[in-house]
């Protein structure tokens, strides 16, 4: 399998690792902000009730 892989595929694989880390960090930030917004909305609802 390694013999049939082209150097371009290896380069694409190496480049693909960077956006994956970026995507993970973006997902973490989005989830964190969603949790914060959810907690804020929950506090507002509790205050209204």
WOBELVEN-V907427 format. One record per residue. N is the residue number from 1. RES is the residue in one letter. BURIAL is I if it has 16 or more other ideal C-beta (glycine too) atoms within 10 Angstrom, else O. Layout:
n=N res=RES burial=BURIAL
n=N res=RES burial=BURIAL
//
This chain:
n=1 res=X burial=O
n=2 res=X burial=O
n=3 res=X burial=O
n=4 res=X burial=O
n=5 res=X burial=O
n=6 res=X burial=O
n=7 res=X burial=O
n=8 res=X burial=O
n=9 res=X burial=O
n=10 res=X burial=O
n=11 res=X burial=O
n=12 res=X burial=O
n=13 res=X burial=O
n=14 res=X burial=O
n=15 res=X burial=O
n=16 res=X burial=O
n=17 res=X burial=O
n=18 res=X burial=O
n=19 res=X burial=O
n=20 res=X burial=O
n=21 res=X burial=O
n=22 res=X burial=O
n=23 res=X burial=O
n=24 res=X burial=O
n=25 res=X burial=O
n=26 res=X burial=O
n=27 res=X burial=O
n=28 res=X burial=O
n=29 res=X burial=O
n=30 res=X burial=O
n=31 res=X burial=O
n=32 res=X burial=O
n=33 res=X burial=O
n=34 res=X burial=O
n=35 res=X burial=O
n=36 res=X burial=O
n=37 res=X burial=O
n=38 res=X burial=O
n=39 res=X burial=O
n=40 res=X burial=O
n=41 res=X burial=O
n=42 res=X burial=O
n=43 res=X burial=O
n=44 res=X burial=O
n=45 res=X burial=O
n=46 res=X burial=O
n=47 res=X burial=O
n=48 res=X burial=O
n=49 res=X burial=O
//
